[in-house]
Amino acid sequence: MTSKQFVPIAPRRAPISTEGVIPWIRSNLFGDLRTSIATLFFGAFLFYAGSNFASWGLFSAYWLPDHEACRADGVGACWGVVAEKYRLIIFGRYPFEEQWRPLVATLLMVALLVASCTRTFWKPWLVVAWIVVMAAFFMLMGGGVMGLTEVETGRWGGLPLTIMLATISIALAFPLSLLVALGRRSDLPAIRSLCTVFVELIRGVPLISVLFMASFMFPLFMPVGVSIDVLVRVLVGITLFQTAYMAEVIRGGLQAIPKGQVEAAATLGLSYWQTQRKIVLPQALAMVVPGIMNNFIAIFKDTSLVTIVSLYDLTGALQLALGDADWQAMAHACAAASRPVINAAFALHHIAGREIGSFCALCQLRGRGSPPEPMLAAAAK
């Protein structure tokens, strides 16, 4: 009996990797001809815009606080205004000798925000940390205690004011918006109507009108001799404005919870607040986290509107810095230098809009405005 001789098979190529940076680029950026052309087009645009911006903002820039040298031909960005007035931009009109106080207060506030966004620090002591940091912030900014010089709120400004307005308004607006959202779904007509009127009234006016009413009109209705600080009025106005918008975001999450879960909780004997706390709210709030973050970003940018009541946040402090007659010409030069990039961005927006219009036309050709079959199948899933 003869034994068969073992013959090894020829080596085969290793399977193509589907994980990592290179496979992701191959499948997402160069998957087909159309995707490859779009990738090359946008890459060329980004390279063109990035190279021009780097040349203007870095390589050809002037970094010394000399406005005459900035006006020379061939000079790009003039960062001298930042080098000369960076304290005014960051801290506003806060007294120069006391600017260490808003620096420490801002660092404490930022550290608190970072800890609040980290799951590791979600402990009961975090609530105590909020109270302590807020008390320390106002003590450092306002002074008048522990030998600190008192500084009126009209001189607060810059980055500390921006972070304080955005943080406190979102922290106060969240519980209020939660109650308003529950009130709009209440079975009691009086509570439901009151919450509806509040939301629709606040959402019907822009934030600048709310700030104007809180700063200039509200004091006219106060008794003689009674005055509320302008910063408090502005903070209340921003909080109420944010409450109305966030309440609608939370209400959308509440409506997404199936009614059967509430009915099942009732059959188990849970009360209304037990049902909301243990079943409804944990699911609803998890679904609306992106919307809440959008509101926080929007209110962070809307703090620039407080300049109408003579409170200069980071944007207002920058305007104060550029208000110097020696640097105003530099501001106009920066606007002129950035015009080509802005024009390119508008052109790109027009091209993107035309592509969307072509896709909509294709949808109409494929079946009375409905999307193509693959998209319908994905939506059905």
C-alpha positions as CSV (number, residue, x, y, z in Angstrom):
1,M,0.0,0.0,0.0
2,T,1.5,3.2,-1.1
3,S,1.1,6.4,0.9
4,K,0.3,9.6,-0.7
5,Q,2.9,12.3,-0.6
6,F,1.8,15.5,1.0
7,V,1.8,18.4,-1.4
8,P,1.3,21.9,0.2
9,I,-1.2,24.2,-1.5
10,A,0.1,27.4,-3.1
11,P,0.1,30.4,-0.8
12,R,-3.0,32.6,-1.3
13,R,-3.3,36.4,-0.9
14,A,-4.4,37.6,2.5
15,P,-8.0,38.9,2.6
16,I,-8.4,42.6,2.1
17,S,-8.5,44.4,5.4
18,T,-11.8,46.2,6.1
19,E,-10.6,48.0,9.2
20,G,-8.2,50.9,9.6
21,V,-7.6,54.3,8.0
22,I,-6.7,53.1,4.5
23,P,-9.7,50.8,4.0
24,W,-12.0,53.5,5.3
25,I,-10.5,56.1,2.9
26,R,-10.8,53.5,0.0
27,S,-14.5,52.7,0.7
28,N,-15.8,56.2,1.7
29,L,-13.7,58.6,-0.3
30,F,-12.8,56.6,-3.4
31,G,-15.6,54.0,-3.6
32,D,-16.7,54.9,-7.1
33,L,-16.0,57.4,-9.9
34,R,-18.5,60.0,-8.6
35,T,-17.2,59.8,-5.0
36,S,-13.6,60.0,-6.2
37,I,-14.3,63.1,-8.3
38,A,-16.1,64.8,-5.4
39,T,-13.2,63.9,-3.1
40,L,-10.6,65.3,-5.5
41,F,-12.7,68.5,-6.0
42,F,-13.2,69.2,-2.3
43,G,-9.6,68.3,-1.6
44,A,-8.4,70.8,-4.2
45,F,-10.7,73.4,-2.7
46,L,-9.5,72.8,0.8
47,F,-5.9,72.9,-0.3
48,Y,-6.4,76.1,-2.1
49,A,-8.2,77.8,0.7
50,G,-5.9,76.4,3.4
51,S,-2.7,77.4,1.6
52,N,-4.0,81.0,1.0
53,F,-5.1,81.2,4.6
54,A,-1.8,79.9,5.9
55,S,0.1,82.3,3.7
56,W,-2.1,85.2,4.9
57,G,-2.4,84.3,8.6
58,L,1.0,82.8,9.3
59,F,3.8,83.2,6.8
60,S,3.1,86.7,5.7
61,A,1.6,87.9,9.0
62,Y,3.0,90.6,11.2
63,W,3.1,89.8,14.9
64,L,4.4,93.0,16.6
65,P,2.0,95.7,17.8
66,D,2.9,98.2,15.2
67,H,0.0,99.4,13.1
68,E,2.2,101.4,10.7
69,A,4.2,98.3,9.8
70,C,1.0,96.4,9.2
71,R,0.0,98.7,6.4
72,A,3.1,97.9,4.3
73,D,2.6,96.1,1.0
74,G,2.8,92.3,1.1
75,V,1.9,92.0,4.8
76,G,-0.8,89.5,5.6
77,A,-2.7,89.3,8.9
78,C,-1.8,91.8,11.5
79,W,-1.8,90.1,14.9
80,G,-0.3,93.1,16.6
81,V,-3.8,94.2,17.8
82,V,-4.0,90.9,19.7
83,A,-0.6,91.3,21.2
84,E,-1.4,94.8,22.3
85,K,-5.0,94.4,23.4
86,Y,-5.3,90.8,24.4
87,R,-6.2,91.6,28.0
88,L,-9.0,93.9,26.8
89,I,-10.3,91.2,24.4
90,I,-10.3,88.4,27.1
91,F,-11.3,90.4,30.2
92,G,-13.2,93.4,28.8
93,R,-13.3,96.5,30.9
94,Y,-12.4,94.7,34.1
95,P,-9.8,96.6,36.2
96,F,-6.3,95.8,34.9
97,E,-4.8,95.2,38.3
98,E,-7.6,92.7,39.3
99,Q,-7.7,90.7,36.1
100,W,-6.3,87.6,37.9
101,R,-9.7,87.2,39.5
102,P,-11.7,86.7,36.3
103,L,-8.8,84.4,35.1
104,V,-9.2,82.1,38.2
105,A,-13.0,82.3,38.1
106,T,-13.0,81.3,34.4
107,L,-10.6,78.4,35.0
108,L,-12.9,77.1,37.8
109,M,-16.0,77.4,35.6
110,V,-14.3,75.6,32.7
111,A,-13.0,72.8,35.0
112,L,-16.6,72.4,36.4
113,L,-18.0,72.1,32.8
114,V,-15.4,69.5,31.9
115,A,-16.1,67.5,35.0
116,S,-19.9,67.7,34.3
117,C,-19.3,66.3,30.8
118,T,-17.3,63.4,32.1
119,R,-19.2,60.3,33.2
120,T,-16.5,59.4,35.8
121,F,-17.5,62.5,37.8
122,W,-21.2,61.9,37.8
123,K,-21.4,61.6,41.5
124,P,-23.6,63.2,44.2
125,W,-20.8,65.6,45.1
126,L,-21.0,67.1,41.7
127,V,-24.0,69.1,42.8
128,V,-22.1,70.4,45.7
129,A,-19.2,71.3,43.4
130,W,-21.6,73.4,41.2
131,I,-22.8,75.4,44.3
132,V,-19.2,76.0,45.5
133,V,-17.8,77.0,42.1
134,M,-20.7,79.3,41.4
135,A,-20.3,81.0,44.8
136,A,-16.5,81.3,44.2
137,F,-17.1,82.7,40.7
138,F,-19.3,85.5,41.9
139,M,-17.2,86.2,44.9
140,L,-14.1,86.6,42.7
141,M,-15.8,88.6,40.0
142,G,-17.8,90.9,42.2
143,G,-15.4,91.2,45.2
144,G,-16.4,93.1,48.3
145,V,-15.5,90.1,50.6
146,M,-12.3,88.8,52.0
147,G,-10.4,92.0,51.2
148,L,-11.2,91.9,47.4
149,T,-12.0,95.2,45.7
150,E,-15.6,95.5,44.7
151,V,-16.1,95.6,40.9
152,E,-19.6,96.5,39.6
153,T,-21.2,94.1,37.1
154,G,-21.1,96.8,34.4
155,R,-17.3,96.3,34.1
156,W,-17.5,92.5,33.8
157,G,-16.8,91.4,30.2
158,G,-14.8,89.3,27.8
159,L,-14.6,85.5,28.0
160,P,-15.6,85.2,31.7
161,L,-19.0,87.0,31.0
162,T,-19.6,84.8,27.9
163,I,-19.0,81.5,29.8
164,M,-20.9,82.7,32.8
165,L,-24.0,83.7,30.9
166,A,-24.1,80.6,28.7
167,T,-23.4,78.2,31.6
168,I,-25.8,79.6,34.2
169,S,-28.6,80.1,31.7
170,I,-28.4,76.5,30.5
171,A,-28.2,75.2,34.0
172,L,-31.3,77.2,35.1
173,A,-33.2,76.6,31.9
174,F,-32.9,72.8,32.0
175,P,-35.1,72.1,35.1
176,L,-37.5,74.9,34.1
177,S,-37.9,73.5,30.5
178,L,-38.4,70.0,32.0
179,L,-41.4,71.3,34.0
180,V,-42.8,73.3,31.1
181,A,-42.5,70.3,28.7
182,L,-44.4,68.1,31.3
183,G,-46.9,70.9,31.7
184,R,-47.7,71.0,28.0
185,R,-48.6,67.3,28.2
186,S,-50.6,67.7,31.4
187,D,-54.2,66.6,31.6
188,L,-55.1,69.8,33.5
189,P,-56.3,72.4,30.9
190,A,-55.1,75.4,33.0
191,I,-51.5,74.2,33.4
192,R,-51.4,73.1,29.7
193,S,-52.7,76.4,28.5
194,L,-50.3,78.4,30.7
195,C,-47.3,76.5,29.5
196,T,-48.4,76.7,25.9
197,V,-48.9,80.5,26.1
198,F,-45.4,80.9,27.7
199,V,-43.7,78.8,25.0
200,E,-45.4,80.4,22.1
201,L,-45.0,83.9,23.5
202,I,-41.3,83.6,24.1
203,R,-40.6,81.8,20.8
204,G,-42.5,84.5,18.9
205,V,-40.0,87.2,19.7
206,P,-36.2,87.3,19.0
207,L,-33.7,87.3,21.9
208,I,-32.7,90.8,21.2
209,S,-36.3,92.0,22.0
210,V,-36.3,89.9,25.2
211,L,-33.0,91.5,26.3
212,F,-34.3,95.0,25.4
213,M,-37.5,94.4,27.5
214,A,-35.5,93.0,30.4
215,S,-33.0,95.8,30.4
216,F,-34.9,98.9,29.5
217,M,-38.7,98.3,29.9
218,F,-38.8,96.1,33.0
219,P,-37.3,98.8,35.3
220,L,-40.1,101.1,34.4
221,F,-42.6,98.8,36.1
222,M,-40.6,98.5,39.3
223,P,-41.5,100.5,42.4
224,V,-39.6,103.7,43.1
225,G,-36.3,103.0,44.8
226,V,-36.2,99.3,43.8
227,S,-33.6,98.4,41.2
228,I,-32.4,95.0,40.0
229,D,-28.9,94.7,38.6
230,V,-28.7,94.7,34.8
231,L,-26.7,91.5,34.7
232,V,-29.4,89.7,36.7
233,R,-32.1,91.0,34.3
234,V,-30.2,89.9,31.3
235,L,-29.5,86.5,32.8
236,V,-33.2,86.0,33.6
237,G,-34.1,87.0,30.1
238,I,-31.7,84.6,28.5
239,T,-32.8,81.8,30.8
240,L,-36.5,82.3,30.0
241,F,-35.7,82.4,26.3
242,Q,-33.7,79.3,26.5
243,T,-36.4,77.6,28.6
244,A,-39.0,78.0,25.9
245,Y,-36.9,76.4,23.1
246,M,-35.5,73.6,25.3
247,A,-39.0,72.7,26.5
248,E,-40.0,71.9,22.9
249,V,-36.9,69.8,22.5
250,I,-37.8,67.8,25.6
251,R,-41.4,67.6,24.6
252,G,-40.4,65.9,21.4
253,G,-38.6,63.3,23.4
254,L,-41.6,62.7,25.6
255,Q,-43.9,62.2,22.7
256,A,-41.5,59.6,21.2
257,I,-42.1,57.3,24.2
258,P,-44.8,54.7,23.4
259,K,-48.0,55.3,25.3
260,G,-48.1,51.6,26.3
261,Q,-45.2,52.1,28.6
262,V,-47.1,54.7,30.6
263,E,-50.2,52.5,30.7
264,A,-48.0,49.5,31.9
265,A,-46.6,51.6,34.7
266,A,-50.1,52.6,35.8
267,T,-51.1,48.9,36.0
268,L,-48.1,48.3,38.2
269,G,-49.4,51.0,40.6
270,L,-46.7,53.6,39.9
271,S,-47.7,57.2,40.5
272,Y,-47.4,60.0,37.9
273,W,-44.0,61.2,39.1
274,Q,-42.7,57.7,39.6
275,T,-43.6,56.9,36.0
276,Q,-41.9,60.0,34.7
277,R,-38.8,59.6,36.9
278,K,-38.2,55.9,36.4
279,I,-39.5,55.2,32.9
280,V,-40.3,58.2,30.7
281,L,-37.7,60.8,31.5
282,P,-34.6,58.5,31.3
283,Q,-35.6,57.4,27.8
284,A,-36.8,60.9,26.6
285,L,-33.7,62.8,27.8
286,A,-31.4,60.3,26.2
287,M,-33.0,60.9,22.8
288,V,-32.9,64.7,23.0
289,V,-29.2,65.1,24.1
290,P,-28.2,66.3,20.5
291,G,-31.0,68.9,20.6
292,I,-30.0,70.1,24.0
293,M,-26.4,70.5,22.9
294,N,-27.6,72.5,19.9
295,N,-29.4,74.9,22.2
296,F,-26.3,75.2,24.4
297,I,-24.2,76.1,21.4
298,A,-26.8,78.6,20.1
299,I,-27.0,80.3,23.4
300,F,-23.2,80.5,23.7
301,K,-23.2,82.4,20.4
302,D,-26.2,84.5,21.2
303,T,-24.5,86.0,24.3
304,S,-22.9,88.5,21.9
305,L,-26.3,90.3,21.9
306,V,-25.8,91.6,25.4
307,T,-23.8,94.4,23.9
308,I,-27.0,96.3,23.4
309,V,-27.2,96.7,27.2
310,S,-23.6,97.8,27.5
311,L,-22.3,94.4,28.6
312,Y,-19.3,93.5,26.5
313,D,-18.8,89.8,26.2
314,L,-16.0,88.2,24.2
315,T,-17.3,89.6,20.9
316,G,-18.1,93.0,22.3
317,A,-14.6,93.2,23.9
318,L,-13.1,92.5,20.5
319,Q,-15.1,95.3,19.0
320,L,-13.8,97.6,21.8
321,A,-10.3,96.6,20.9
322,L,-10.8,97.3,17.2
323,G,-12.5,100.6,18.1
324,D,-9.1,102.1,18.3
325,A,-8.7,104.5,15.3
326,D,-5.2,103.1,14.7
327,W,-6.4,99.6,14.2
328,Q,-9.7,100.2,12.4
329,A,-7.9,100.3,9.1
330,M,-6.5,96.9,9.9
331,A,-10.0,95.5,10.4
332,H,-11.0,96.7,6.9
333,A,-7.9,95.2,5.4
334,C,-8.7,91.8,7.1
335,A,-12.2,91.9,5.6
336,A,-10.8,92.6,2.2
337,A,-8.2,89.9,2.4
338,S,-10.8,87.3,3.4
339,R,-13.2,88.2,0.6
340,P,-11.8,85.6,-1.9
341,V,-12.3,82.8,0.7
342,I,-15.9,83.9,1.3
343,N,-16.6,84.1,-2.4
344,A,-15.2,80.5,-2.8
345,A,-17.5,79.3,0.1
346,F,-20.5,80.9,-1.6
347,A,-19.6,79.2,-4.9
348,L,-19.3,75.8,-3.1
349,H,-22.7,76.4,-1.4
350,H,-24.2,77.1,-4.9
351,I,-22.7,73.9,-6.3
352,A,-24.0,71.9,-3.3
353,G,-27.5,73.4,-3.7
354,R,-27.5,72.5,-7.4
355,E,-26.6,68.9,-6.6
356,I,-29.5,68.7,-4.1
357,G,-31.8,70.2,-6.7
358,S,-30.7,67.5,-9.2
359,F,-31.3,64.8,-6.7
360,C,-34.9,66.1,-6.0
361,A,-35.6,66.2,-9.7
362,L,-34.4,62.6,-10.0
363,C,-36.8,61.7,-7.1
364,Q,-39.7,63.2,-9.0
365,L,-38.8,61.4,-12.2
366,R,-38.5,58.1,-10.3
367,G,-42.0,58.3,-8.9
368,R,-43.9,61.5,-8.1
369,G,-41.4,62.9,-5.7
370,S,-40.6,59.7,-3.9
371,P,-36.9,58.8,-3.4
372,P,-35.3,55.9,-5.3
373,E,-36.1,52.3,-4.3
374,P,-32.9,51.7,-2.3
375,M,-33.6,54.7,-0.1
376,L,-37.2,53.6,0.4
377,A,-36.0,50.2,1.5
378,A,-33.5,51.7,4.0
379,A,-36.3,53.9,5.4
380,A,-38.6,50.9,5.8
381,K,-36.0,49.2,7.8
